[in-house]
């Protein structure tokens, strides 16, 4: 007695094959950004380059936390303000999840090409989405800082005296971002403004020879307390 084998159905060729699932794209760096550290009239000493590199890192960190005020559930504005209130030279770069890296440096008018990289291992799609958003904001902050470093000395000179701040330079934009912070106290905003001005004034210390008006923050040389107005 023979064994009955069930008939196999031929595959339905009319049914379209399901498209392959797209692989989750890993975010990548958005290309290097060139930042000018020194002017043509400045001597490229190691100490000055070191100071300017630190200035760029601080400006980048400040610009980033203004764009991304919360990282992994931690509010960065109060943390930054607290650090600055206890130590005005606090390194804010540690608050940013994306660190600056140097790809190239040039001679002459000294410049540096900075770029951003994310960690090699991002296991979950949610993490990749989060890091992509951070990367976009970090790159925008870096482009902003490149613009600031290009015009900062001119901006400082234009602030000497009582000339109103009516321009839309990258420096003014940064100050405006601080003014418009949501949920930050005036004391916290003031700490951020002062941190920005401390960094900017290292680009042109001669600006301290006259009063600099930056609403709502004013910086001026202290008058001799022994002299009284007549």
Phi and psi in degrees as GROMACS dihedral restraints (atoms count N, CA, C in turn):
[ dihedral_restraints ]
;  ai    aj    ak    al  type     phi  dphi    fc
    3     4     5     6     1   -76.1    20    10
    4     5     6     7     1   152.6    20    10
    6     7     8     9     1   -85.5    20    10
    7     8     9    10     1   130.6    20    10
    9    10    11    12     1   -84.9    20    10
   10    11    12    13     1   120.5    20    10
   12    13    14    15     1   -95.9    20    10
   13    14    15    16     1   129.6    20    10
   15    16    17    18     1   -65.8    20    10
   16    17    18    19     1   141.0    20    10
   18    19    20    21     1   -71.1    20    10
   19    20    21    22     1   137.8    20    10
   21    22    23    24     1   -90.8    20    10
   22    23    24    25     1   133.7    20    10
   24    25    26    27     1   -79.1    20    10
   25    26    27    28     1   135.7    20    10
   27    28    29    30     1   -68.2    20    10
   28    29    30    31     1   142.8    20    10
   30    31    32    33     1   -61.4    20    10
   31    32    33    34     1   139.4    20    10
   33    34    35    36     1   -76.6    20    10
   34    35    36    37     1   106.0    20    10
   36    37    38    39     1   -77.9    20    10
   37    38    39    40     1   -13.0    20    10
   39    40    41    42     1   -79.3    20    10
   40    41    42    43     1   -20.0    20    10
   42    43    44    45     1   -80.0    20    10
   43    44    45    46     1   121.5    20    10
   45    46    47    48     1   -67.4    20    10
   46    47    48    49     1   141.0    20    10
   48    49    50    51     1   -70.0    20    10
   49    50    51    52     1   140.4    20    10
   51    52    53    54     1   -68.4    20    10
   52    53    54    55     1   133.2    20    10
   54    55    56    57     1   -64.2    20    10
   55    56    57    58     1   146.6    20    10
   57    58    59    60     1   -64.8    20    10
   58    59    60    61     1   144.1    20    10
   60    61    62    63     1   -68.2    20    10
   61    62    63    64     1   130.9    20    10
   63    64    65    66     1   -65.2    20    10
   64    65    66    67     1   138.5    20    10
   66    67    68    69     1   -73.0    20    10
   67    68    69    70     1   144.0    20    10
   69    70    71    72     1   -67.2    20    10
   70    71    72    73     1   119.9    20    10
   72    73    74    75     1   -76.1    20    10
   73    74    75    76     1   137.6    20    10
   75    76    77    78     1   -90.8    20    10
   76    77    78    79     1   128.1    20    10
   78    79    80    81     1   -63.1    20    10
   79    80    81    82     1   148.9    20    10
   81    82    83    84     1  -129.9    20    10
   82    83    84    85     1   172.1    20    10
   84    85    86    87     1   -67.8    20    10
   85    86    87    88     1   153.9    20    10
   87    88    89    90     1   -97.6    20    10
   88    89    90    91     1    22.3    20    10
   90    91    92    93     1    93.5    20    10
   91    92    93    94     1   154.2    20    10
   93    94    95    96     1   -72.1    20    10
   94    95    96    97     1   155.7    20    10
   96    97    98    99     1  -123.9    20    10
   97    98    99   100     1   127.3    20    10
   99   100   101   102     1   -86.9    20    10
  100   101   102   103     1   127.2    20    10
  102   103   104   105     1  -120.7    20    10
  103   104   105   106     1   127.9    20    10
  105   106   107   108     1   -85.0    20    10
  106   107   108   109     1   122.0    20    10
  108   109   110   111     1   -95.1    20    10
  109   110   111   112     1   -36.0    20    10
  111   112   113   114     1  -127.6    20    10
  112   113   114   115     1   150.9    20    10
  114   115   116   117     1   -87.5    20    10
  115   116   117   118     1   169.3    20    10
  117   118   119   120     1   -60.8    20    10
  118   119   120   121     1   -28.7    20    10
  120   121   122   123     1   -91.5    20    10
  121   122   123   124     1     6.5    20    10
  123   124   125   126     1  -106.2    20    10
  124   125   126   127     1   140.9    20    10
  126   127   128   129     1   -79.1    20    10
  127   128   129   130     1   125.5    20    10
  129   130   131   132     1   -78.7    20    10
  130   131   132   133     1    64.6    20    10
  132   133   134   135     1   -75.7    20    10
  133   134   135   136     1   155.1    20    10
  135   136   137   138     1   -61.6    20    10
  136   137   138   139     1   -38.6    20    10
  138   139   140   141     1   -66.4    20    10
  139   140   141   142     1   -39.6    20    10
  141   142   143   144     1   -69.5    20    10
  142   143   144   145     1   -41.7    20    10
  144   145   146   147     1   -63.5    20    10
  145   146   147   148     1   -40.5    20    10
  147   148   149   150     1   -61.2    20    10
  148   149   150   151     1   -43.3    20    10
  150   151   152   153     1   -65.4    20    10
  151   152   153   154     1   -42.3    20    10
  153   154   155   156     1   -67.8    20    10
  154   155   156   157     1   -37.0    20    10
  156   157   158   159     1   -61.1    20    10
  157   158   159   160     1   -41.3    20    10
  159   160   161   162     1   -64.8    20    10
  160   161   162   163     1   -40.1    20    10
  162   163   164   165     1   -59.3    20    10
  163   164   165   166     1   -43.4    20    10
  165   166   167   168     1   -62.8    20    10
  166   167   168   169     1   -42.3    20    10
  168   169   170   171     1   -61.5    20    10
  169   170   171   172     1   -40.6    20    10
  171   172   173   174     1   -69.5    20    10
  172   173   174   175     1   -42.9    20    10
  174   175   176   177     1   -63.4    20    10
  175   176   177   178     1   -40.6    20    10
  177   178   179   180     1   -62.2    20    10
  178   179   180   181     1   -44.7    20    10
  180   181   182   183     1   -62.6    20    10
  181   182   183   184     1   -43.9    20    10
  183   184   185   186     1   -63.6    20    10
  184   185   186   187     1   -43.6    20    10
  186   187   188   189     1   -65.4    20    10
  187   188   189   190     1   -36.6    20    10
  189   190   191   192     1   -67.6    20    10
  190   191   192   193     1   -47.7    20    10
  192   193   194   195     1   -69.7    20    10
  193   194   195   196     1   -20.6    20    10
  195   196   197   198     1   -71.1    20    10
  196   197   198   199     1   -29.8    20    10
  198   199   200   201     1   -85.4    20    10
  199   200   201   202     1   -36.8    20    10
  201   202   203   204     1  -124.7    20    10
  202   203   204   205     1    83.6    20    10
  204   205   206   207     1   -74.6    20    10
  205   206   207   208     1    -8.3    20    10
  207   208   209   210     1  -136.2    20    10
  208   209   210   211     1   129.6    20    10
  210   211   212   213     1  -131.2    20    10
  211   212   213   214     1   123.3    20    10
  213   214   215   216     1    52.6    20    10
  214   215   216   217     1    39.8    20    10
  216   217   218   219     1    80.1    20    10
  217   218   219   220     1     2.8    20    10
  219   220   221   222     1  -104.4    20    10
  220   221   222   223     1   125.3    20    10
  222   223   224   225     1   -78.4    20    10
  223   224   225   226     1   119.1    20    10
  225   226   227   228     1   -82.4    20    10
  226   227   228   229     1   -30.1    20    10
  228   229   230   231     1   -60.4    20    10
  229   230   231   232     1   -51.6    20    10
  231   232   233   234     1   -62.3    20    10
  232   233   234   235     1   -35.9    20    10
  234   235   236   237     1   -64.8    20    10
  235   236   237   238     1   -46.4    20    10
  237   238   239   240     1   -62.5    20    10
  238   239   240   241     1   -43.5    20    10
  240   241   242   243     1   -63.6    20    10
  241   242   243   244     1   -39.4    20    10
  243   244   245   246     1   -65.5    20    10
  244   245   246   247     1   -44.0    20    10
  246   247   248   249     1   -59.7    20    10
  247   248   249   250     1   -43.7    20    10
  249   250   251   252     1   -70.2    20    10
  250   251   252   253     1   -30.9    20    10
  252   253   254   255     1   -70.9    20    10
  253   254   255   256     1   -28.6    20    10
  255   256   257   258     1   -92.3    20    10
  256   257   258   259     1   -26.7    20    10
  258   259   260   261     1  -152.7    20    10
  259   260   261   262     1   106.9    20    10
  261   262   263   264     1   -66.5    20    10
  262   263   264   265     1   -15.0    20    10
  264   265   266   267     1  -100.3    20    10
  265   266   267   268     1    19.2    20    10
  267   268   269   270     1   -60.1    20    10
  268   269   270   271     1   142.9    20    10
  270   271   272   273     1   -88.7    20    10
  271   272   273   274     1   106.1    20    10
  273   274   275   276     1   -81.8    20    10
  274   275   276   277     1    -9.7    20    10
  276   277   278   279     1   -62.1    20    10
  277   278   279   280     1   -25.2    20    10
  279   280   281   282     1   -68.8    20    10
  280   281   282   283     1   -16.2    20    10
  282   283   284   285     1   -80.5    20    10
  283   284   285   286     1   -15.7    20    10
  285   286   287   288     1   -92.8    20    10
  286   287   288   289     1   130.5    20    10
  288   289   290   291     1   -71.6    20    10
  289   290   291   292     1   -18.7    20    10
  291   292   293   294     1  -112.5    20    10
  292   293   294   295     1   111.8    20    10
  294   295   296   297     1   -85.7    20    10
  295   296   297   298     1   151.1    20    10
  297   298   299   300     1   -76.0    20    10
  298   299   300   301     1   139.6    20    10
  300   301   302   303     1  -128.5    20    10
  301   302   303   304     1   147.2    20    10
  303   304   305   306     1   -97.4    20    10
  304   305   306   307     1   126.3    20    10
  306   307   308   309     1   -97.8    20    10
  307   308   309   310     1   -38.3    20    10
  309   310   311   312     1  -157.0    20    10
  310   311   312   313     1   158.8    20    10
  312   313   314   315     1  -139.7    20    10
  313   314   315   316     1   147.5    20    10
  315   316   317   318     1  -119.3    20    10
  316   317   318   319     1   158.8    20    10
  318   319   320   321     1   -93.1    20    10
  319   320   321   322     1  -172.2    20    10
  321   322   323   324     1    73.8    20    10
  322   323   324   325     1  -128.9    20    10
  324   325   326   327     1   -67.6    20    10
  325   326   327   328     1   108.9    20    10
  327   328   329   330     1   -67.6    20    10
  328   329   330   331     1   125.7    20    10
  330   331   332   333     1  -132.7    20    10
  331   332   333   334     1   160.0    20    10
  333   334   335   336     1  -134.5    20    10
  334   335   336   337     1   135.3    20    10
  336   337   338   339     1   -92.8    20    10
  337   338   339   340     1   111.4    20    10
  339   340   341   342     1   -94.8    20    10
  340   341   342   343     1   149.1    20    10
  342   343   344   345     1  -143.4    20    10
  343   344   345   346     1   166.1    20    10
  345   346   347   348     1  -120.4    20    10
  346   347   348   349     1   140.8    20    10
  348   349   350   351     1  -134.8    20    10
  349   350   351   352     1   145.1    20    10
  351   352   353   354     1   -97.9    20    10
  352   353   354   355     1   165.6    20    10
  354   355   356   357     1   -59.0    20    10
  355   356   357   358     1   154.6    20    10
  357   358   359   360     1   -69.9    20    10
  358   359   360   361     1   -31.2    20    10
  360   361   362   363     1  -115.1    20    10
  361   362   363   364     1   111.6    20    10
  363   364   365   366     1  -124.6    20    10
  364   365   366   367     1    93.0    20    10
  366   367   368   369     1   -68.8    20    10
  367   368   369   370     1   -35.6    20    10
  369   370   371   372     1  -107.4    20    10
  370   371   372   373     1   149.5    20    10
  372   373   374   375     1   -58.2    20    10
  373   374   375   376     1   -34.8    20    10
  375   376   377   378     1   -63.3    20    10
  376   377   378   379     1   -40.6    20    10
  378   379   380   381     1   -64.5    20    10
  379   380   381   382     1   -43.0    20    10
  381   382   383   384     1   -63.6    20    10
  382   383   384   385     1   -39.0    20    10
  384   385   386   387     1   -63.3    20    10
  385   386   387   388     1   -43.6    20    10
  387   388   389   390     1   -63.0    20    10
  388   389   390   391     1   -45.7    20    10
  390   391   392   393     1   -67.3    20    10
  391   392   393   394     1   -31.7    20    10
  393   394   395   396     1   -63.2    20    10
  394   395   396   397     1   -43.4    20    10
  396   397   398   399     1   -64.2    20    10
  397   398   399   400     1   -43.4    20    10
  399   400   401   402     1   -61.3    20    10
  400   401   402   403     1   -41.5    20    10
  402   403   404   405     1   -62.7    20    10
  403   404   405   406     1   -42.6    20    10
  405   406   407   408     1   -61.7    20    10
  406   407   408   409     1   -44.6    20    10
  408   409   410   411     1   -69.0    20    10
  409   410   411   412     1   -37.4    20    10
  411   412   413   414     1   -65.0    20    10
  412   413   414   415     1   -41.4    20    10
  414   415   416   417     1   -65.8    20    10
  415   416   417   418     1   -40.6    20    10
  417   418   419   420     1   -62.1    20    10
  418   419   420   421     1   -39.4    20    10
  420   421   422   423     1   -64.5    20    10
  421   422   423   424     1   -40.9    20    10
  423   424   425   426     1   -66.6    20    10
  424   425   426   427     1   -41.6    20    10
  426   427   428   429     1   -61.3    20    10
  427   428   429   430     1   -40.8    20    10
  429   430   431   432     1   -61.4    20    10
  430   431   432   433     1   -43.2    20    10
  432   433   434   435     1   -66.2    20    10
  433   434   435   436     1   -37.0    20    10
  435   436   437   438     1   -60.0    20    10
  436   437   438   439     1   -39.3    20    10
  438   439   440   441     1   -66.9    20    10
  439   440   441   442     1   -39.9    20    10
  441   442   443   444     1   -62.4    20    10
  442   443   444   445     1   -47.1    20    10
  444   445   446   447     1   -64.6    20    10
  445   446   447   448     1   -23.7    20    10
  447   448   449   450     1   -78.3    20    10
  448   449   450   451     1   -24.3    20    10
  450   451   452   453     1  -122.7    20    10
  451   452   453   454     1     1.2    20    10
  453   454   455   456     1   -61.1    20    10
  454   455   456   457     1   -40.0    20    10
  456   457   458   459     1   -68.2    20    10
  457   458   459   460     1   -40.0    20    10
  459   460   461   462     1   -64.7    20    10
  460   461   462   463     1   -40.4    20    10
  462   463   464   465     1   -63.2    20    10
  463   464   465   466     1   -44.2    20    10
  465   466   467   468     1   -62.0    20    10
  466   467   468   469     1   -42.4    20    10
  468   469   470   471     1   -64.3    20    10
  469   470   471   472     1   -35.1    20    10
  471   472   473   474     1   -71.2    20    10
  472   473   474   475     1   -19.1    20    10
  474   475   476   477     1   -87.6    20    10
  475   476   477   478     1   -12.7    20    10
  477   478   479   480     1   -66.6    20    10
  478   479   480   481     1   133.2    20    10
  480   481   482   483     1    92.2    20    10
  481   482   483   484     1  -151.3    20    10
  483   484   485   486     1  -113.9    20    10
  484   485   486   487     1    26.4    20    10
  486   487   488   489     1   -69.3    20    10
  487   488   489   490     1   128.0    20    10
  489   490   491   492     1   -68.1    20    10
  490   491   492   493     1   147.5    20    10
  492   493   494   495     1   -83.1    20    10
  493   494   495   496     1    88.5    20    10
  495   496   497   498     1  -110.6    20    10
  496   497   498   499     1    -2.2    20    10
  498   499   500   501     1   -84.3    20    10
  499   500   501   502     1   168.2    20    10
  501   502   503   504     1  -116.3    20    10
  502   503   504   505     1    42.2    20    10
  504   505   506   507     1   -68.6    20    10
  505   506   507   508     1   163.2    20    10
  507   508   509   510     1   -57.0    20    10
  508   509   510   511     1   -31.7    20    10
  510   511   512   513     1   -67.2    20    10
  511   512   513   514     1   -46.4    20    10
  513   514   515   516     1   -62.4    20    10
  514   515   516   517     1   -37.6    20    10
  516   517   518   519     1   -61.7    20    10
  517   518   519   520     1   -40.0    20    10
  519   520   521   522     1   -64.6    20    10
  520   521   522   523     1   -43.6    20    10
  522   523   524   525     1   -63.9    20    10
  523   524   525   526     1   -38.0    20    10
  525   526   527   528     1   -64.9    20    10
  526   527   528   529     1   -38.3    20    10
  528   529   530   531     1   -59.6    20    10
  529   530   531   532     1   -40.2    20    10
  531   532   533   534     1   -66.2    20    10
  532   533   534   535     1   -43.3    20    10
  534   535   536   537     1   -58.8    20    10
  535   536   537   538     1   -35.3    20    10
  537   538   539   540     1   -93.2    20    10
  538   539   540   541     1     9.9    20    10
  540   541   542   543     1   -57.3    20    10
  541   542   543   544     1   131.9    20    10
  543   544   545   546     1   -90.2    20    10
  544   545   546   547     1   131.8    20    10
  546   547   548   549     1    80.9    20    10
  547   548   549   550     1    -1.7    20    10
  549   550   551   552     1   -93.0    20    10
  550   551   552   553     1   143.1    20    10
  552   553   554   555     1   -77.4    20    10
  553   554   555   556     1   163.2    20    10
  555   556   557   558     1   -63.7    20    10
  556   557   558   559     1   -33.4    20    10
  558   559   560   561     1   -65.4    20    10
  559   560   561   562     1   -41.5    20    10
  561   562   563   564     1   -65.7    20    10
  562   563   564   565     1   -42.1    20    10
  564   565   566   567     1   -61.5    20    10
  565   566   567   568     1   -41.1    20    10
  567   568   569   570     1   -64.2    20    10
  568   569   570   571     1   -38.3    20    10
  570   571   572   573     1   -61.7    20    10
  571   572   573   574     1   -41.0    20    10
  573   574   575   576     1   -68.4    20    10
  574   575   576   577     1   -42.2    20    10
  576   577   578   579     1   -60.5    20    10
  577   578   579   580     1   -45.6    20    10
  579   580   581   582     1   -65.2    20    10
  580   581   582   583     1   -36.7    20    10
  582   583   584   585     1   -63.1    20    10
  583   584   585   586     1   -42.7    20    10
  585   586   587   588     1   -61.3    20    10
  586   587   588   589     1   -47.1    20    10
  588   589   590   591     1   -66.4    20    10
  589   590   591   592     1   -36.4    20    10
  591   592   593   594     1   -60.6    20    10
  592   593   594   595     1   -41.1    20    10
  594   595   596   597     1   -69.1    20    10
  595   596   597   598     1   -45.4    20    10
  597   598   599   600     1   -63.9    20    10
  598   599   600   601     1   -38.1    20    10
  600   601   602   603     1   -67.9    20    10
  601   602   603   604     1   -18.5    20    10
  603   604   605   606     1   -72.6    20    10
  604   605   606   607     1   -17.1    20    10
  606   607   608   609     1   -76.5    20    10
  607   608   609   610     1   -24.7    20    10
  609   610   611   612     1  -153.2    20    10
  610   611   612   613     1    81.6    20    10
  612   613   614   615     1   -60.6    20    10
  613   614   615   616     1   -23.3    20    10
  615   616   617   618     1   -65.9    20    10
  616   617   618   619     1   -16.8    20    10
  618   619   620   621     1   -64.3    20    10
  619   620   621   622     1   -20.6    20    10
  621   622   623   624     1   -72.3    20    10
  622   623   624   625     1    -9.3    20    10
  624   625   626   627     1   -70.0    20    10
  625   626   627   628     1   -16.4    20    10
  627   628   629   630     1  -133.9    20    10
  628   629   630   631     1   163.4    20    10
  630   631   632   633     1   -67.8    20    10
  631   632   633   634     1   141.9    20    10
  633   634   635   636     1  -114.4    20    10
  634   635   636   637     1   125.1    20    10
  636   637   638   639     1  -103.4    20    10
  637   638   639   640     1   115.1    20    10
  639   640   641   642     1  -131.9    20    10
  640   641   642   643     1   103.5    20    10
  642   643   644   645     1   -67.7    20    10
  643   644   645   646     1   136.2    20    10
  645   646   647   648     1   -92.7    20    10
  646   647   648   649     1    19.3    20    10
  648   649   650   651     1  -105.1    20    10
  649   650   651   652     1   132.3    20    10
  651   652   653   654     1  -118.2    20    10
  652   653   654   655     1   131.6    20    10
  654   655   656   657     1  -121.4    20    10
  655   656   657   658     1   130.6    20    10
  657   658   659   660     1  -151.7    20    10
  658   659   660   661     1   161.8    20    10
  660   661   662   663     1   -71.1    20    10
  661   662   663   664     1   140.8    20    10
  663   664   665   666     1   -71.2    20    10
  664   665   666   667     1   135.4    20    10
  666   667   668   669     1   -79.4    20    10
  667   668   669   670     1   154.9    20    10
  669   670   671   672     1   -64.8    20    10
  670   671   672   673     1   114.8    20    10
  672   673   674   675     1   -64.5    20    10
  673   674   675   676     1   -17.1    20    10
  675   676   677   678     1   -77.3    20    10
  676   677   678   679     1   -19.2    20    10
  678   679   680   681     1   -94.5    20    10
  679   680   681   682     1   131.8    20    10
  681   682   683   684     1  -113.5    20    10
  682   683   684   685     1   147.2    20    10
  684   685   686   687     1   -71.2    20    10
  685   686   687   688     1   140.4    20    10
